[in-house]
């Protein structure tokens, strides 16, 4: 059985991938048609040069989630919530200041050059609770007609931007998450895994480096695989600026090992360590993550996959060429991502024609994600680690926050096939694909 990193390294065969890149571009252009989405749908609003675009704030949401404004524009911000909010361009010193419930303010963004920015509510805790969105400042100065779908780009400029973004895929970035971790095997056979929680720089996509909170300097943290009946020791060392814990989501563990501060254990203070010990029962597909200030710590990267054994394969599936987690995230500093990366830095999955692959979706985000693979159906074989008595074929697999869904794909069709979240605002903008998009490459 080949691990995810082994298969991803196979993408170094650039010639093979480039041979199907044209197919990929065509597929994405057809399959992710988000170009004509207008302001009314709450997903995108746009404005031309010197114009303004409306943005609303509420608990805990910025709408629309995609704001496009040409250079020289501004944002008209209304607080429709019940508490104070603000709108801030992250890292650029631009803010409306606090806006009382029911009030409005203007945010001048004319000083921003063309590019992608993150806008948030900077009231403590509101960003991590979901008040974050994307601001795209475009260099095109064309006015926008209110009678047509809103876009600040010409058709040719849009085509060029999308093509350029697609051609970057798979883009190289610093760091690789979810790497399988070999345990220390102690004298009595116990398997020990050492996890250090810390703050570090993480490149989510080319040129977008964020302050991540993660385990062992990777997002997601190391993938842990053990067998049913193994004695497990997980040593957590806390190098964060605040306390933390680890919860083993989906696993059956002794109460004292459940990782909930002040209920099952004291919080692990900065500079301290804590050892979790239990006997692995299963099989189970689980997640491990912080359960302390989780709306920030988990969103920013304190998460990972943990397997006890493996889900039984249906009859007729002889073996797996790929067996890997796909961790979904949608908030915090990491944002819309698959295994800690956003398109075009997501890692394609590679298989030979006729092979079987298994992917475990693990939703560590705060939103539902319907995961869609072009070209081939997904056979859902387990939910939350529990095998289904009757596996079922699905075109689009819905994964709720905290849920794990295991799917098999029979790689029968050659080519590069789009694989993405079908909430299209999580996958594409008028400047091209981003976020929760990757590809299955069948050679």
N, C-alpha and C positions, 0 to 999 in steps of 0.2 A: 504493500500500500504506500503510495507516494503522498508526502505531506504537502501543505499549501505552498511553502517556500520553494520546494523542489520544482513544483509545476510552474510557479511564477517565474523562476529563473529560466524556464524554457522559453520565455518571451525574448530572451537575448537573441534568439534566432530571428533577427530583425527582418531578414528577407522574406520569411514565411508570413510574418504578420503584415508587412507592407503589401504583400500580394493580395491580401483581402481587405486592405484599408479602404479601398474605393467602395467595396460592398458595405462596409461598416458605415461610411458616410451617408450612403444612400438610405440604408436602413434607419439610421437615426433621423434623417430628414423626414422620412415618411412616418416613423413610429412615434416621434415625440413632438407632434405639431403644436407647439406652444406659441408660435410666432404671432398669431392673431388674437391672443387673449387681451381683453381690454380692461379698463379701469373698473368696470361695473362688477367684475367677478371677484373682486377682493384679493386678487393674486398680484396684479401688476398695475401701476399707474405711471404715466410718463408725461414729460413736459419738454417743450423745445426751448431754445436759447431765450433767456430773459423771462421765461414763464415760471409759474409755480405749479406745484402738484400737491394735492391734499393727502394728508396722512392722519389717521386716527389712532388714539391710544385707549386701551381699556385693560381690565384685569384678565390675563396678563398677556397682552397681545399688541403687536404693531400691525396695522393693516393699511395698505396691502403689504404682503411679505416681500415683494419685489418692487422697488421704486426706481424709476428711470427718469433722470433729468439731464438736460443738456448743460454744458458748461455755461455758467452765468445764471443758473436758475435758483429757485428757492423752494422751501417746503412750507405749506400752510398746515399747521399741526393743531388738532383739536383733541382735547382730553374728554372722551365719552365715558370714562370710568367713574368710580366713586371715591377714589383717593388721588393724591398728588402723583403726577407722572412728569417726565420730561423726555425730550428727544435729543440724543447726543450722537455725533459722529465719532465713533470710537477711535481714540488715539490722535485726533486732529484738533482738539480744543474748541470744537464748535458745538454749542448747545442752546436750546431754547431757555434754559433755566427751568425751574419747577413751574408746572402749570396746574392750577387748581382744577378740581372736577368741574366740568361744564365750560371751561375757558379755553381760549385758543392763543396761539403765538406763531410767529413766523421764524423760520430758521434759514438764514442766508448761507447758501453753500457755493456762492459764486467764486470763492477762493480755491475750490477744489479742482484739480486737474482731472482730465478724463481718466476713468479707472473704476475699479470696484471697491466699495467701502462697506463697513458694517455700521448700522445704526442701532442704538439700544436706548432703553430707559436706564439711566445711571443711578436711579434711586436704589439704595442697597437692597440686593436680593431680587430685584425685578428683572434684570438681565437674565440671570440663571433660571428664573421662573418662566421664561419664554418670550420676554419682550426684547426680541432681536430680529432684525430684518436686513436685507441687502439693499444698498444704495448703489446704483450704477450711473456714473456721470459719463455721458457720451460727448464726443467732440463734434457731432453733427449739429448744424445750426438750423435745420429745417423746422418751420413751424408745424404744429400738429393740428389737423382738422378734427373738430369735435364730432364730426359725422362719420369718421372712419375709425377702425381699430387703432388705438394709440401706439405709436412707435416714434422714437426720436432718430431712427436710422433709416436710410434709404434701403431698398431691396438689395442693391449691389453691396452696400456696406455691411448689411446683415449677413449676406452670403459669405463675404470675405471673412468676417469675424468668426462665423460658425466653422468654416473650413479650416481656418488657422487653429482654432481650439481643438478640433478633431484630430488634426495632423500631429498635435503634441502627444496624443495618447499612444502608448503609455508613457507619461512623462516621468523622468527621474526626480525624486525628491529625497532629502536626507531622512533616514530612519525608516524602519519597517516593523510593523506591529504584529501581534499574535504569533510570535515565533515560538515554536514548541520548545519547552523547557525540560531538560534532562534532570531528574532528581538526584540528590545525594542518597545513596542507599546505606543506611546505618547498619550497625552490627546485628541488630535484631530483625533486619529486613524492612524496617520502617523507611518510607520514601519521604525525604525532606525537600521542600521547595522554599527558597528564600526570596521574599518579595520586599523591595524597598520602595516606599511611596515618597515621591519627591516632585518638585516643580522643575520643569525643564523646557527648553525650546523645542517645538515640534513643527515640521513643515507639512502642512495639510495639503497644499497644492503648490505648484511652482510659484515661488515668490511670496507665498502666504505662510509666514511663520508665526505661531501663536505661543502663548504661555500655557503649556499643558500641565495637568496634574495626573501623574500616571505611575505605573509600577515598572521598575527596572528600565526606566528611560524609553519606554515604548508605549504606543497607543494602537490597538488594545494592549493590555499587559500580556505577558507570556501565556501561551496556551498550555494548560496542565492536563495531562492524560494519565490515568491510573487504571488499575484493574479492580473489579469487584472483589472485596475482601482485603484489599491492601490497607495496611496501617499507614496513615498519612500524618505528616507534620508540616504545617505551613507557618513559617516564621516571618512575621511582619515587622519591618523596621520603619519607623515613622520619621522622615526627614522633611515633612511638610511644615508650614508655619502655623498649623492648627491641628487639633486632635483628629483621629480617624479610627476606623475599625474595618474589618472585612466580613461581609455576609456572603454565604455560599448559597446563592439563589437556586432553588430546585433540589438541592441535596438534603438528605436526611442526616442530621448531625446531632450530637448531644446538645441539650439546651444551652449549656455553658459555652458552646462553640458557635452559637448562632449569629454572633457579631452585631448585636443591637445594643448601643451604649445605654447604660443605666438600667437596662432590663435583663440582659444576659451577661454583661461584662462592663467593667469600667472602660471609658474611652482611652485609647492609646495616645498619650500626650507627645508633643514634639520631642524628638530625641530619645523616645522610649521604644520598646519592642514588646510584642505579644506573640505567643505561640499557640496556634490552633492545632488540636490533635483529635483525630477521629478515624474510624474504620469505614472505608468506602463501601457504600451499598448502592445497588443499581441493577442494571445499567441506567445511566442518566446523562442527559445533556444539560449542563448547568452553566451558570454565570457566577463569577465572583466580582463583587464591587463594594465600594464604601457604603455604609449605612449611617454616616455622620455628615451633616451638611450636604446630603446627597444631591440636592438640586444644583449644587455647584461642583462638588467633588466628582460625582459620576459623570455629569455632563462634560467636564473638562478632561476626562480620560481615565479616571480610576475605575477601570472595568476590564474584564477578561473572560475567556472561556475556560471551563473545566469539564472534563469528560470522565465518567466512570464507566469503563467498558465501552460498548458501542451498541447502537440500535441494531436489532436483527434485520438482515436484509430479506426482502421477499424472495420467494422461489423464482428461479430464472435469472437472478442477478449473481453472476459467478464471483465477481471481485470488483474492487473500486480502484480506479486510476487516480482519483482525487477525493480526499475526505477532509473537509475544512470548515471552519466557522466563517460566517459572514456577519460581523457585528454591525448593527445599524445604529446610527446616532443622528441627532437633529438639532442639538442645542449646545450651549456652552461655548467655549473657545474653539472646539473642534467643528461644530456645526454639522450641516448635512454631509454625511460621510459613510463610506463602507470600509470597515477595518481601519479606521483612523485616517483615511485619505479621501480627498474629493477629486472628482474627475477634473483634469485628465491624468491625475496621479494615482488613480485606482489601479489595482493590479488585475489584469485579465486572467481568466481561468483557461487553461489550455488542455485539450484532450485530443486523442487520436480518434478518427471516425470509428464508431462501434463501441468505444469504451463507455463505462458508467462512471458518473461522478456523484458524490453526495455533498450537499451544502447544508449546514445548519444555520438558519437565520436566528440571530439573537438580538432582540430589540432592546437596546439600552437607552433609547430615546424617550421622548415624552409624547410622541404622536404615533398613530397607526401608519404602517407602511405596506401598501400592496405591491409586492415584488413581482415584476413581470419579466419573463425571458422570451425573446423573440425566437421563432423558428422551431422550437421543440417544447412539448409540455413538461410540466414538473409533476413528479409522482410524490405526493405527500405521504410519508410513511410513519411519521411520529409527530406528536404535539406535546410540548413541554417535556420532552424526553420519553414520553409514554407511547409505545408502538400502537398504530391504529389496526384494529382487527381487519378492516377493509381499506387498504391504501387507495387513494383516489387521485386521478389526474386532474390537475388544475392549470389553467393558463396564467392566472394571476393569484398569488398566494398572499393572503392578508396576515400581517404579523403585528400584534398589539404590543404596547409597552410591557416589558417583562416577560413576554412570551418567547418560546423557542419552537421553531418549526423545522423539521428535517425533511429535505426533499432529495429525490434522485432524479437525475437527468441522463437519458440515454443519448449519447452524442452521435446521432445518426446523420446529421446534415452538415456538410462541409461549409466553412465560411466563418466570418466574424459576426456574431449575433449579439445585438444589444440586450443588456440586462440592467434593469433600472427600477426605481420606485415609480409607480404610476400615479402618484400625486405629482403632476407635471411641474409644479413650482419647486419641487425638490430635485429636478433633473435638468431643466433647460431654461434659458433666458434668451432674449433677442440677440445676445452676443455669443450664444453657443451653449453647449452642454456644460454642466458643472454638478457638483454634489454627488448624488446617489446614483451614479451611472458607471457601469463597467461593461465587459463583453465576455462572452464565451467564444473562444477560438477553437474551432474543430478542424484539425489538419487532415 
